[in-house]
Amino acid sequence: MRMELDEVQRRLLETARQAAKRAYAPYSGFRVGAAVLALGKVYVGVNVENASLGLTICAERAALARAVAEGAGPVEGVAVWCLDVRPGPDGQLCESAASPCGACRQWLAELAPRAWVVTNTWGRARGVAELLPLAFGPARA
């Protein structure tokens, strides 16, 4: 897969990849890291699983929560990297393998509505509105 990303997006993906090494994923086996870029500062998060599945937190939400807690400004971009994605029978990575889940997409729609999102399984950046086109939030509730 050819990656059509700019240098900032590639660097943010590398930060997410490094973060993924610290994920706690004993149940799924999928270690994920996320990096959020806001006003030139980067906030990282990892997925932290729990035996009670509903208590698990995704890397994207962990990074966004950290950005909010540290007073980040508007989010420009988000990178997500899953270390454990394996090529399918055709040798290609499944695009959805490192895609934000529905809950993360809603968080992105509310906290980073104008951000771009990149992953290690997509060939290009996508806007949050493309990931969740009919999102709801405070302005639309």
C-alpha positions in Angstrom: 0.0 0.0 0.0 1.3 3.4 -1.0 1.0 6.0 1.8 0.0 9.4 0.6 0.8 11.3 3.8 2.7 14.5 4.5 5.7 14.6 6.9 3.7 15.8 9.9 1.3 12.9 9.4 4.1 10.4 9.1 5.8 11.7 12.2 2.6 11.5 14.2 2.1 7.9 13.0 5.6 7.0 14.2 4.7 8.5 17.6 1.6 6.4 17.7 3.6 3.3 16.8 6.1 3.9 19.6 3.2 4.4 22.0 1.5 1.1 21.0 4.5 -0.8 22.4 3.2 0.2 25.9 -0.4 -0.9 25.3 -2.0 -3.4 27.7 -3.9 -5.8 25.5 -3.9 -9.3 27.1 -7.4 -10.2 25.8 -7.5 -9.0 22.2 -3.7 -9.2 21.5 -4.1 -6.0 19.5 -1.7 -3.3 20.9 -2.8 0.1 19.7 -1.2 3.6 20.1 -2.7 7.0 19.3 -1.2 10.4 19.0 -3.2 13.6 19.0 -1.7 16.8 17.5 -3.1 20.1 19.0 -1.4 23.5 18.5 2.0 21.9 17.9 1.9 19.6 21.0 1.4 15.8 20.9 -0.6 13.8 23.4 -0.3 10.0 23.3 -2.6 7.2 24.5 -2.7 3.4 24.3 -5.5 0.9 24.6 -5.8 -0.5 28.1 -8.0 -3.6 28.2 -9.9 -5.0 31.2 -11.4 -8.4 31.8 -14.7 -6.6 32.0 -14.7 -5.5 28.4 -16.9 -2.4 28.9 -14.2 -1.0 31.1 -11.6 -1.1 28.3 -10.4 2.2 26.9 -9.2 2.6 23.3 -6.0 4.4 22.5 -7.8 7.2 20.7 -10.0 8.0 23.7 -7.0 7.8 26.0 -5.1 10.3 23.9 -8.0 12.6 23.5 -8.7 12.5 27.3 -5.1 13.3 28.0 -5.2 16.3 25.6 -8.3 17.6 27.3 -6.8 17.1 30.8 -3.7 19.0 29.8 -5.7 21.9 28.3 -4.9 21.2 24.6 -6.2 23.6 22.0 -8.0 22.6 18.8 -7.0 19.2 17.5 -5.4 19.3 14.1 -4.7 15.6 13.6 -4.9 12.1 15.1 -2.7 9.1 14.3 -3.6 5.5 15.2 -1.2 2.5 14.9 -2.0 -1.1 15.6 1.2 -3.1 16.0 -0.5 -6.5 15.6 -2.3 -6.0 12.3 -1.4 -8.9 9.9 -1.8 -9.0 6.2 -4.8 -11.0 4.9 -4.6 -13.9 2.4 -4.1 -11.3 -0.4 -1.1 -9.9 1.3 -2.9 -6.6 2.0 -3.7 -5.0 5.4 -7.4 -4.7 6.2 -8.2 -1.0 6.2 -10.6 -1.4 9.1 -8.0 -3.2 11.3 -6.7 0.1 12.7 -9.8 2.2 12.2 -11.3 4.0 15.2 -14.3 2.2 16.6 -17.7 3.8 16.7 -17.2 5.2 20.2 -13.9 6.7 19.2 -15.5 8.2 16.1 -18.1 9.9 18.3 -15.3 11.2 20.6 -13.5 12.5 17.6 -16.6 14.2 16.2 -17.1 16.0 19.5 -13.5 16.8 20.5 -11.7 17.0 17.1 -14.4 17.7 14.5 -12.1 19.4 12.0 -9.1 17.0 12.5 -7.6 14.6 10.0 -7.1 11.0 11.0 -4.4 8.6 9.7 -3.7 5.0 10.5 -1.1 2.4 9.6 -3.7 0.6 7.4 -5.0 3.5 5.4 -3.2 5.0 2.4 -4.4 8.5 3.1 -5.7 10.9 5.7 -9.4 11.1 6.3 -11.5 13.8 7.9 -13.6 13.1 11.0 -16.7 14.0 9.1 -15.9 11.2 6.6 -15.6 8.7 9.4 -18.8 9.7 11.1 -20.9 11.8 8.7 -24.0 12.2 10.8 -22.4 12.7 14.2 -24.4 14.3 17.0 -23.0 16.7 19.5 -23.7 19.8 21.6 -24.3 22.1 18.5 -26.6 19.5 17.0 -28.4 18.0 20.0 
